[in-house]
Amino acid sequence: MKIEHFALNVTHPQALSDWYEKHLGLRVVRKMAEPPYMTFLADDSGKVMVELYHNDKAPVLEFEKMNPLMVHLAFVSENPTADRDRLVANGAEEVSDDTLPDGSRLVMLRDPWGICIQLCKRATPMLS
């Protein structure tokens, strides 16, 4: 089996989708213009998607209060410093910047809605 998508019930799915499209390079696969505003965004591999929506049948997690180790979206970054600086200039907030013993670099940010985004530059890439 393979993962089709990871879904997040969020307060402002349209604004979040726009930001992820513009600043993380995600591509819209399907987007609803009416509630619950289900939006499927694919990464540049076209093999992984994130679904954003707002459904009142379930509570929205308070992402801004959650420890980043609880939930985060991790992106491969060839230049974590430049990506961090660009995202912070566009409303993200830096949480941490760590270099692991193997030389991997992990930068944790919060998007403007509090969802954690991790920028990963692995010493040995985990995906091809």
KAFENNOR-V668564 format. One line per field, one symbol per residue. ss: DSSP state (H for helix, E for strand, L for the rest). Layout:
BEGIN
ss->???
END
This chain:
BEGIN
ss->LLLLEEEEELLLHHHHHHHHHHHHLLEEEEELLLLLLLEEEELLLLLLEEEEELLLLLLLLLHHHLLLLLLLEEEELLLHHHHHHHHHHLLLEEEEEEELLLLLEEEEEELLLLLEEEEEELLLLLLL
END
